[in-house]
Each structure stands twice: as C-alpha cells, then as structure tokens.
C-alpha cells in the first residue's frame, strides 16, 4: 500500500485542486490516475527475470455527464498522469512496449460518477500528443489502429509494415523473443504493399527448430488474417485489430 499511497497523494497534489472544484460529486481525476496505476499492477506480464510488460494504451469510458465535463481537460490530465505512470513503472520494474496513450470515450450505460477502463500493450514508436487526450513522447508514424494487419506475440501487437522484420532470440533481431526454442535469427516476416494490396510472408532463416504455420511445418508461407505461427514454444497470430476492438 505504501507505493500506492505515495502515487495517489502525488497525483492528488498535481491534478486534484482545480479539477476537484470542477468535478465535485463526479468522477475525480485522481480516481482515474489511481485506477490506471492499479491496471499496471494487475496486467503486468513477466517477460524476463527482472522485467514485466505492462499496458501502454488505456481507454477510459465515462458517463454522458462525466464525459462532457472531463474531456475538455483530457490533454492536461494526461500530461499529469503519464509521468506518474512512468515513475511507478520504473519503481516496479515494469516496461512499456510503446508510448503511453490515454483516451476518453463515452459509455451512455454508465451512471454519473462511475467509469471503466480497458488497456492493452501495443508495440510502437514514441508518439506526440494526439486528439482525445492521448499523450506520448517523440514523433512517430500513424497510430497502430490504422494498420491493416498486426502480428500479436505474448499480448503485444506489432504492425506489419514494409519491409517487415526479423524474429529471433539474439540482439540483432528486430523482434526479440526470450524463448530457448528460438534461434538467434529464426525467421523473417516480409511485408510489401499497403491496404488491400498488402502481402505478408514468413521465411525460415535456417533455424534449428523450424516454423509452423496453421499446423504445418514450412520453410516459407504466405500469411493472411487469422494465420497462426509457432516458433519454439511461442505462438503468434496475424489479425486486424479493428475486427476485435
């Protein structure tokens, strides 16, 4: 409770003064901040002995009343919350796979004063502050949800954009996976084209244990939405995020 108490007190000092006066009796910004911190703790997944992956994209659903009163402050609130989430993550040994994004959306089924949160770990480069209260760091490419297909590995989504990337256990791999059954440079995902013309293939790079696509051992295969890949003991899925969000 010590870490949580410090986090909550710090957020309360940072964001609750003016906001509390504006939102008396409604959802309080400090409640959202504390809920996101708990989301990190609840969703942390072990990726190595001393590292745990946590969500970096958060969607906060608000009632009609709270949405109308809170969203004008969304960007300011995110600027206050994001550094605190980063500090908490650092103290707990958590890692983010991309920029932290906080988005506020309307849920008309919620009563005033209540809110819900969903989160996910999404791979991506640092991004600038965007619409709807999202917040990040350095400039980057378009948001992940605009990418047609992604490769999902251990809960992380990797955009399939040209020219692709190399999967392996070694430091030279673009997508590193800590799996003893995976070679240092195990397979290459090749991507060409965009939109409906996008083509994705996987090629075995002479790995020790090979690759399996949709239950069949292959040295090369075309990948489409729904393709399932196994290398070592790691399972991957090709899919379009827009179909399940």
Backbone bond lengths (Angstrom), bond angles and torsions (degrees), N, CA, C in turn:
res aa  C-N    CA-C-N  psi(-1)  N-CA   C-N-CA  omega(-1)  CA-C   N-CA-C  phi
1 X - - - 1.464 - - 1.522 111.60 -
2 X 1.341 118.75 -21.85 1.448 121.31 -177.78 1.510 112.63 -59.56
3 X 1.333 116.20 -47.91 1.457 120.41 -179.46 1.521 110.24 -63.04
4 X 1.330 116.49 -43.85 1.464 120.26 -179.78 1.522 111.04 -63.19
5 X 1.337 117.13 -42.97 1.462 120.01 -179.33 1.513 111.42 -61.96
6 X 1.340 116.50 -43.62 1.464 119.59 178.87 1.520 110.83 -62.51
7 X 1.337 115.42 -43.48 1.468 120.59 178.89 1.523 110.35 -58.88
8 X 1.337 116.29 -48.38 1.454 120.13 -176.46 1.518 111.12 -65.44
9 X 1.342 117.61 -42.19 1.464 120.07 -179.91 1.519 110.36 -63.40
10 X 1.337 116.36 -41.30 1.461 119.49 -179.06 1.519 110.96 -65.10
11 X 1.328 117.14 -43.93 1.462 120.55 178.04 1.511 111.13 -65.07
12 X 1.310 115.92 -36.87 1.452 118.96 -179.12 1.519 110.18 -62.66
13 X 1.332 116.06 -40.44 1.453 119.66 178.17 1.509 112.36 -69.61
14 X 1.330 116.58 -32.76 1.457 120.98 -175.24 1.518 113.10 -79.18
15 X 1.331 116.83 -40.02 1.466 117.95 -170.85 1.520 115.58 -124.52
16 X 1.310 118.31 -10.81 1.466 117.05 -169.65 1.517 114.60 -86.76
17 X 1.326 119.10 -21.39 1.455 120.24 -176.40 1.508 113.40 -54.96
18 X 1.330 116.49 -73.73 1.464 120.70 -178.50 1.513 111.92 -66.22
19 X 1.342 116.48 -39.35 1.452 120.02 -177.40 1.525 111.04 -64.75
20 X 1.310 117.16 -40.60 1.457 120.00 -177.51 1.524 110.93 -61.10
21 X 1.330 116.16 -36.78 1.461 118.60 177.94 1.529 111.08 -67.38
22 X 1.350 115.14 -35.34 1.468 118.88 -178.81 1.521 111.81 -76.69
23 X 1.334 116.80 -26.42 1.462 120.39 -172.33 1.529 112.65 -120.79
24 X 1.298 117.00 27.66 1.457 119.88 179.92 1.524 109.93 -56.58
25 X 1.330 116.45 126.05 1.450 121.54 -179.47 1.505 114.25 86.79
26 X 1.344 117.07 -6.00 1.456 121.40 -178.97 1.531 109.42 -112.91
27 X 1.327 117.10 -168.47 1.460 120.41 175.73 1.528 108.96 -62.10
28 X 1.315 116.97 128.83 1.455 122.29 179.53 1.533 110.45 -94.77
29 X 1.324 118.10 138.50 1.461 120.50 177.97 1.526 113.52 -53.86
30 X 1.331 117.55 -37.38 1.458 119.18 -179.71 1.530 111.03 -64.97
31 X 1.340 116.97 -29.43 1.465 120.30 176.38 1.526 110.64 -65.48
32 X 1.333 115.51 -41.81 1.464 119.86 178.55 1.525 110.21 -64.96
33 X 1.338 116.24 -45.12 1.458 120.40 -179.44 1.524 111.40 -59.88
34 X 1.331 116.08 -45.98 1.460 119.88 -179.96 1.524 111.29 -65.52
35 X 1.336 116.76 -36.39 1.468 120.53 179.08 1.523 110.77 -65.54
36 X 1.331 118.04 -38.27 1.462 120.65 178.89 1.524 110.95 -68.39
37 X 1.319 116.38 -36.26 1.467 119.07 176.32 1.522 110.90 -63.75
38 X 1.333 116.32 -41.58 1.460 119.68 177.77 1.529 110.52 -65.77
39 X 1.328 116.62 -31.78 1.458 120.49 177.99 1.536 110.12 -63.49
40 X 1.327 117.40 -39.84 1.465 120.60 175.69 1.525 110.29 -59.09
41 X 1.332 116.07 -48.05 1.467 120.07 -177.71 1.522 111.86 -63.88
42 X 1.329 116.19 -40.02 1.462 120.49 -175.45 1.521 112.45 -74.12
43 X 1.336 117.31 -32.18 1.456 120.86 -172.61 1.534 113.60 -102.50
44 X 1.315 118.14 4.67 1.470 120.94 -178.74 1.527 110.62 -62.07
45 X 1.334 116.06 129.61 1.466 121.73 -179.47 1.525 109.37 -120.33
46 X 1.319 116.29 132.98 1.461 121.52 -177.32 1.524 110.23 -70.36
47 X 1.338 116.49 126.20 1.461 121.47 175.37 1.528 111.57 -115.05
48 X 1.321 117.00 -18.39 1.465 121.89 173.98 1.523 107.27 -160.49
49 X 1.317 116.37 -179.37 1.462 120.03 -175.02 1.517 112.67 -58.66
50 X 1.321 117.36 -36.99 1.458 120.06 -175.29 1.521 113.51 -121.22
51 X 1.340 117.97 16.98 1.458 120.65 179.78 1.523 110.43 -134.11
52 X 1.326 115.53 138.92 1.457 121.49 176.48 1.526 108.74 -131.29
53 X 1.310 115.41 131.56 1.459 121.45 -179.42 1.523 109.91 -83.78
54 X 1.331 115.83 135.55 1.463 120.50 179.21 1.528 109.58 -126.89
55 X 1.335 116.94 160.35 1.475 119.79 179.65 1.524 111.95 -61.23
56 X 1.319 115.67 150.76 1.466 120.40 175.34 1.528 112.24 -126.11
57 X 1.339 117.21 -6.36 1.459 120.02 175.43 1.527 108.59 -117.54
58 X 1.323 115.79 125.38 1.457 121.81 -177.50 1.528 109.86 -125.69
59 X 1.330 116.29 135.83 1.449 121.76 172.85 1.518 107.67 -119.25
60 X 1.330 115.73 122.15 1.462 122.40 -179.81 1.526 107.89 -103.60
61 X 1.325 116.28 119.13 1.471 121.47 179.82 1.524 109.20 -96.66
62 X 1.338 115.31 129.10 1.458 121.80 -175.21 1.518 111.32 -123.54
63 X 1.324 115.91 156.73 1.464 121.29 173.91 1.528 109.19 -67.87
64 X 1.318 116.23 166.85 1.463 120.80 179.41 1.530 110.94 -55.19
65 X 1.312 116.54 -48.12 1.459 122.00 -178.20 1.521 111.29 -62.24
66 X 1.341 116.92 -50.26 1.465 120.38 -178.03 1.522 111.89 -68.12
67 X 1.314 116.22 -35.36 1.466 119.96 178.98 1.525 110.78 -62.29
68 X 1.318 116.40 -46.41 1.462 120.42 -177.93 1.522 111.78 -65.14
69 X 1.329 117.63 -32.57 1.462 120.53 -176.67 1.523 112.11 -89.37
70 X 1.346 117.98 -27.60 1.460 119.99 -174.33 1.517 113.79 -91.70
71 X 1.337 117.51 -37.68 1.465 119.32 -172.75 1.531 114.57 -59.67
72 X 1.335 121.02 -30.12 1.463 117.68 175.68 1.526 113.37 -61.68
73 X 1.338 116.93 -21.56 1.457 121.65 179.40 1.528 112.07 -99.97
74 X 1.347 116.57 6.57 1.459 120.45 -170.59 1.514 114.33 -56.10
75 X 1.342 117.76 -47.28 1.460 120.58 -177.50 1.525 111.46 -65.91
76 X 1.320 116.11 -42.08 1.463 119.85 178.82 1.520 110.65 -63.78
77 X 1.314 116.59 -43.74 1.454 121.05 179.28 1.521 111.21 -61.53
78 X 1.329 116.89 -43.04 1.458 120.31 179.90 1.530 111.38 -63.69
79 X 1.327 116.93 -38.10 1.462 119.79 178.82 1.514 111.91 -62.51
80 X 1.322 116.25 -28.98 1.464 119.83 178.33 1.527 111.90 -82.26
81 X 1.327 116.44 -38.08 1.460 120.01 -174.00 1.525 112.50 -76.46
82 X 1.339 117.23 -41.96 1.471 120.51 -173.02 1.529 112.87 -55.76
83 X 1.351 120.33 -48.47 1.461 118.85 179.05 1.520 113.33 -60.14
84 X 1.343 116.35 -34.21 1.462 119.09 178.76 1.522 111.56 -69.60
85 X 1.330 117.12 -37.27 1.463 119.77 176.08 1.526 110.57 -64.57
86 X 1.338 116.11 -40.98 1.468 119.68 178.28 1.528 111.29 -63.21
87 X 1.321 116.35 -41.76 1.462 119.72 179.81 1.530 110.90 -65.47
88 X 1.319 116.30 -42.39 1.465 119.63 178.00 1.526 110.54 -63.07
89 X 1.328 116.49 -42.22 1.466 120.27 178.93 1.519 110.95 -61.37
90 X 1.320 116.63 -42.59 1.463 120.27 -179.93 1.522 111.47 -62.83
91 X 1.330 116.51 -41.10 1.466 120.25 -178.72 1.518 112.64 -68.27
92 X 1.357 117.02 -24.89 1.458 121.33 -177.13 1.528 113.28 -101.52
93 X 1.332 117.51 -0.79 1.463 119.91 -178.27 1.506 112.93 76.92
94 X 1.336 117.42 24.96 1.461 121.29 177.81 1.527 109.79 -86.81
95 X 1.331 116.29 153.32 1.455 120.89 174.76 1.528 109.34 -128.35
96 X 1.332 114.91 146.65 1.463 121.81 174.80 1.520 108.50 -103.72
97 X 1.321 116.43 145.60 1.459 120.91 -179.80 1.527 112.18 -96.55
98 X 1.315 116.98 7.10 1.454 121.96 -179.56 1.506 108.95 -179.44
99 X 1.327 118.15 -174.81 1.460 121.66 -179.21 1.519 111.58 -65.81
100 X 1.325 115.91 151.75 1.458 120.78 176.14 1.520 108.99 -82.01
101 X 1.314 115.80 129.18 1.461 121.68 -179.84 1.519 109.07 -128.14
102 X 1.334 116.36 129.94 1.462 121.98 177.63 1.523 107.77 -122.05
103 X 1.323 116.86 119.46 1.453 122.24 -178.53 1.520 109.78 -121.87
104 X 1.317 116.22 140.96 1.456 121.79 -179.07 1.517 109.05 -109.84
105 X 1.344 115.73 128.67 1.460 120.52 -178.27 1.525 110.35 -132.06
106 X 1.312 114.01 158.65 1.462 121.24 -176.78 1.523 111.00 -88.69
107 X 1.335 115.96 135.16 1.460 122.57 171.09 1.527 106.73 -131.21
108 X 1.314 116.10 101.23 1.465 120.49 -174.49 1.525 113.27 -66.90
109 X 1.321 116.84 -13.04 1.462 119.78 179.57 1.524 112.10 -80.14
110 X 1.333 117.64 -13.76 1.465 121.20 -177.84 1.523 110.91 -83.00
111 X 1.331 117.33 140.08 1.464 119.91 174.23 1.527 110.05 -79.72
112 X 1.302 117.04 160.66 1.457 121.70 176.86 1.527 110.40 -57.90
113 X 1.332 115.36 136.10 1.458 120.05 179.15 1.516 114.13 91.60
114 X 1.333 117.99 -4.90 1.454 121.84 178.95 1.524 109.53 -115.88
115 X 1.343 116.44 147.43 1.455 120.70 176.74 1.520 109.34 -149.58
116 X 1.312 116.31 158.87 1.459 121.98 176.20 1.517 108.78 -128.07
117 X 1.335 115.43 161.18 1.465 121.30 -177.68 1.521 109.55 -135.00
118 X 1.316 116.92 135.83 1.457 121.41 167.41 1.520 107.20 -121.45
119 X 1.331 116.90 151.96 1.454 120.20 -176.75 1.519 110.08 -145.62
120 X 1.323 115.50 161.40 1.450 121.31 175.63 1.519 109.42 -156.98
121 X 1.337 115.14 155.19 1.463 121.64 174.74 1.519 107.33 -94.65
122 X 1.320 116.28 117.53 1.453 121.74 -175.58 1.511 109.61 -124.33
123 X 1.335 116.87 127.34 1.460 120.94 178.70 1.517 109.73 -73.86
124 X 1.313 115.97 144.17 1.463 119.55 177.16 1.496 111.52 169.50
125 X 1.334 116.11 162.37 1.451 121.40 176.89 1.515 109.35 -77.62
126 X 1.343 115.81 164.91 1.445 120.49 178.71 1.518 110.20 -61.24
127 X 1.310 117.35 142.28 1.460 121.67 -175.88 1.520 110.66 -124.39
128 X 1.321 116.92 154.28 1.447 121.13 176.06 1.513 109.90 -77.96
129 X 1.325 115.10 167.05 1.460 119.40 178.97 1.515 109.37 -61.00
130 X 1.329 117.00 135.02 1.451 121.20 -175.26 1.509 112.14 -122.61
131 X 1.331 116.61 -172.11 1.456 120.41 -178.72 1.514 111.72 -71.43
132 X 1.335 115.50 160.92 1.458 120.82 175.51 1.505 114.18 73.73
133 X 1.357 117.39 13.85 1.451 120.10 176.32 1.509 113.98 92.19
134 X 1.335 120.24 3.86 1.456 120.99 178.88 1.513 109.56 -68.13
135 X 1.342 116.15 156.27 1.452 119.81 -175.53 1.509 109.40 -153.11
136 X 1.347 116.74 140.41 1.459 119.64 178.20 1.502 110.95 -149.96
137 X 1.370 117.75 -141.76 1.444 121.47 -176.02 1.495 112.97 -123.79
138 X 1.345 119.11 -95.44 1.446 123.50 -174.35 1.523 111.78 -90.77
139 X 1.367 117.80 162.13 1.460 120.61 179.56 1.516 112.08 -58.12
140 X 1.326 115.92 149.36 1.464 120.74 -177.94 1.509 109.69 -151.11
141 X 1.332 114.29 -178.17 1.459 120.81 179.36 1.520 110.21 -76.56
142 X 1.331 116.31 -174.56 1.456 121.53 -178.25 1.516 110.89 -61.35
143 X 1.344 119.19 153.83 1.455 122.54 179.48 1.519 112.10 -57.43
144 X 1.333 114.93 154.77 1.459 120.65 -175.89 1.521 112.22 -60.12
145 X 1.359 117.31 -35.48 1.467 117.61 -173.92 1.514 112.83 -67.66
146 X 1.364 117.52 -7.42 1.456 119.72 176.32 1.525 111.52 -92.39
147 X 1.315 117.07 -7.06 1.448 120.67 178.10 1.523 109.18 -81.68
148 X 1.329 117.58 134.61 1.458 120.36 -174.29 1.523 111.82 -66.13
149 X 1.326 117.67 -50.00 1.460 120.96 -178.18 1.520 110.49 -124.62
150 X 1.329 114.54 150.55 1.462 120.96 174.58 1.525 108.77 -133.76
151 X 1.322 115.25 160.06 1.460 122.35 171.13 1.519 106.56 -104.98
152 X 1.326 116.77 117.97 1.458 120.39 179.97 1.523 109.77 -98.95
153 X 1.332 115.38 125.12 1.461 122.64 -178.53 1.527 108.62 -133.63
154 X 1.321 117.30 119.28 1.463 121.87 177.57 1.531 111.86 51.56
155 X 1.333 115.82 41.02 1.449 120.22 177.31 1.512 115.22 84.25
156 X 1.328 117.67 -3.26 1.458 121.67 179.78 1.521 109.82 -104.34
157 X 1.326 115.78 138.26 1.461 121.44 -179.58 1.518 110.08 -104.53
158 X 1.337 115.56 126.59 1.455 122.09 -179.15 1.524 109.08 -114.64
159 X 1.336 118.31 115.32 1.471 120.70 -177.80 1.524 111.50 -59.39
160 X 1.319 115.76 137.86 1.465 121.28 177.33 1.524 108.06 -94.78
161 X 1.306 115.28 91.35 1.456 122.29 179.81 1.519 109.21 -122.74
162 X 1.348 118.17 148.59 1.465 121.61 -179.75 1.541 110.38 -58.41
163 X 1.329 117.74 144.22 1.468 127.23 3.30 1.536 113.18 -91.99
164 X 1.334 117.57 -0.58 1.459 120.68 -177.40 1.513 111.39 113.18
165 X 1.336 117.04 -157.29 1.462 119.88 -177.74 1.522 110.48 -163.10
166 X 1.334 115.09 164.61 1.460 122.40 179.14 1.522 109.45 -102.22
167 X 1.320 115.31 133.81 1.464 122.09 178.56 1.524 108.90 -102.88
168 X 1.305 116.85 135.09 1.459 119.42 178.45 1.507 112.18 -176.41
169 X 1.327 115.18 179.92 1.459 121.64 -179.77 1.525 111.62 -95.90
170 X 1.336 117.12 -18.11 1.460 121.14 -175.47 1.516 113.73 -82.54
171 X 1.317 115.77 167.65 1.458 121.23 -177.23 1.528 112.41 -69.54
172 X 1.323 117.61 -19.70 1.464 120.16 -179.13 1.533 112.47 -82.58
173 X 1.322 117.72 -9.60 1.467 120.94 179.71 1.524 110.18 -74.24
174 X 1.331 115.87 145.80 1.467 120.36 177.20 1.522 110.84 -73.44
175 X 1.331 115.49 -39.81 1.461 121.61 177.32 1.524 107.30 -114.66
176 X 1.327 116.20 102.84 1.466 121.05 -176.67 1.521 110.40 -90.65
177 X 1.352 115.36 132.65 1.458 121.45 179.17 1.520 108.18 -128.29
178 X 1.316 116.39 125.48 1.457 121.86 -178.91 1.522 109.71 -83.66
179 X 1.326 115.42 81.48 1.459 122.90 -177.40 1.525 106.88 -139.72
180 X 1.351 118.90 117.35 1.471 120.59 -177.11 1.524 113.63 -61.94
181 X 1.329 117.99 -18.16 1.463 121.03 178.78 1.511 113.31 -84.90
182 X 1.329 116.57 -0.25 1.462 121.64 -179.69 1.519 109.75 -105.10
183 X 1.323 116.05 134.58 1.461 121.09 179.14 1.521 110.10 -73.85
184 X 1.345 115.25 166.72 1.462 119.60 -177.94 1.529 111.41 -60.14
185 X 1.319 116.46 -42.50 1.462 121.91 169.05 1.518 105.98 -126.27
186 X 1.317 116.23 98.99 1.456 121.26 -167.48 1.528 112.85 -92.30
187 X 1.324 116.83 -50.38 1.462 120.62 -175.58 1.526 109.46 -151.17
188 X 1.319 114.81 158.07 1.457 120.27 176.70 1.518 109.75 -119.21
189 X 1.327 115.49 130.62 1.459 121.46 171.50 1.524 106.89 -94.18
190 X 1.331 116.91 118.54 1.465 121.39 179.34 1.522 109.28 -104.60
191 X 1.318 116.06 130.17 1.467 121.53 -177.48 1.527 108.75 -127.10
192 X 1.308 115.78 131.36 1.460 121.11 175.38 1.515 109.14 -137.98
193 X 1.338 116.86 149.64 1.449 120.84 179.65 1.510 112.59 75.66
194 X 1.334 115.14 173.20 1.463 121.18 178.97 1.525 108.95 -138.25
195 X 1.332 116.10 163.97 1.464 120.77 176.88 1.516 112.43 59.26
196 X 1.326 115.94 -136.10 1.458 120.65 -177.82 1.524 112.24 -68.77
197 X 1.351 117.73 -17.16 1.462 121.33 -179.68 1.524 112.28 -93.25
198 X 1.316 117.10 4.02 1.457 119.75 -178.00 1.526 111.13 -67.53
199 X 1.334 115.95 135.65 1.464 122.63 175.81 1.513 108.96 -125.61
200 X 1.333 115.08 132.33 1.463 120.90 -177.93 1.522 109.15 -127.76
201 X 1.318 116.36 129.96 1.465 120.91 176.77 1.514 109.29 -132.32
202 X 1.323 116.01 157.02 1.454 121.73 173.71 1.514 108.16 -120.35
203 X 1.336 116.26 137.82 1.464 122.12 -177.23 1.524 109.15 -128.95
204 X 1.326 116.26 128.81 1.456 121.24 175.71 1.526 109.08 -70.93
205 X 1.323 118.04 130.09 1.458 122.13 -179.11 1.525 112.05 -97.31
206 X 1.334 116.16 34.89 1.463 120.07 -179.60 1.516 112.62 78.33
207 X 1.324 116.15 32.77 1.465 120.72 -177.70 1.524 111.72 -67.42
208 X 1.316 115.19 162.41 1.465 120.87 179.55 1.522 111.85 -72.16
209 X 1.313 117.65 -42.49 1.464 121.65 -173.51 1.524 114.70 -104.18
210 X 1.325 117.58 -1.84 1.456 120.62 175.06 1.518 113.67 73.62
211 X 1.331 115.23 -174.12 1.462 121.66 179.18 1.529 109.65 -130.70
212 X 1.323 115.53 148.90 1.465 122.11 178.24 1.525 107.81 -123.24
213 X 1.333 116.19 127.02 1.462 121.84 177.99 1.517 108.39 -120.71
214 X 1.312 116.57 121.13 1.469 122.65 -179.68 1.528 111.95 52.09
215 X 1.336 114.59 41.28 1.455 120.40 175.87 1.515 115.97 84.67
216 X 1.333 118.00 -2.64 1.460 121.82 -178.14 1.532 110.53 -114.84
217 X 1.343 115.55 133.23 1.460 119.59 176.35 1.527 109.19 -74.89
218 X 1.320 116.43 127.49 1.467 121.18 -175.70 1.516 109.74 -138.09
219 X 1.332 115.23 161.63 1.459 120.01 170.56 1.526 110.59 -102.58
220 X 1.327 116.55 -18.78 1.454 122.23 177.24 1.518 108.04 -158.61
221 X 1.326 117.04 142.35 1.466 119.81 -179.20 1.514 110.11 -156.84
222 X 1.330 115.39 149.72 1.459 121.53 173.13 1.527 108.13 -82.74
223 X 1.318 116.41 134.88 1.456 121.63 -178.91 1.522 110.31 -108.13
224 X 1.311 116.29 137.83 1.458 122.17 176.95 1.522 108.73 -133.52
225 X 1.318 116.92 175.78 1.454 119.69 179.21 1.529 110.30 -58.22
226 X 1.323 116.09 128.65 1.453 121.84 -178.09 1.513 114.09 97.01
227 X 1.346 118.39 -8.35 1.470 120.62 178.76 1.520 110.09 -63.26
228 X 1.337 115.49 135.93 1.461 121.55 179.44 1.530 108.85 -113.92
229 X 1.317 114.99 130.56 1.462 121.83 -175.11 1.523 109.31 -119.94
230 X 1.321 116.36 138.92 1.460 121.61 174.36 1.519 108.79 -126.74
231 X 1.323 116.81 124.88 1.468 121.79 170.64 1.520 106.92 -134.16
232 X 1.326 116.20 128.37 1.457 119.29 -171.23 1.517 108.66 60.29
233 X 1.324 116.23 -131.53 1.470 120.08 176.51 1.526 111.33 -103.42
234 X 1.316 116.08 13.84 1.463 121.08 -177.28 1.530 110.80 -99.04
235 X 1.315 116.16 132.63 1.460 121.70 178.66 1.531 109.77 -110.44
236 X 1.314 115.23 140.43 1.461 121.79 -177.28 1.519 109.25 -130.96
237 X 1.341 115.04 157.85 1.456 120.57 -178.82 1.517 109.55 -137.64
238 X 1.341 115.33 134.51 1.456 121.47 172.43 1.532 107.57 -94.15
239 X 1.329 117.52 125.05 1.467 118.60 177.25 1.514 110.72 -158.81
240 X 1.318 115.85 169.04 1.455 123.44 178.68 1.520 107.77 -101.74
241 X 1.335 118.86 116.32 1.478 120.80 -176.71 1.510 113.62 -55.95
242 X 1.323 117.64 -33.38 1.462 119.95 -176.51 1.512 113.05 -62.26
243 X 1.342 117.40 -19.97 1.458 120.68 -178.58 1.498 113.23 -80.54
244 X 1.361 117.69 -14.71 1.466 118.62 -177.49 1.519 112.34 -129.04
245 X 1.323 117.51 19.41 1.442 119.28 176.92 1.520 109.53 -108.39
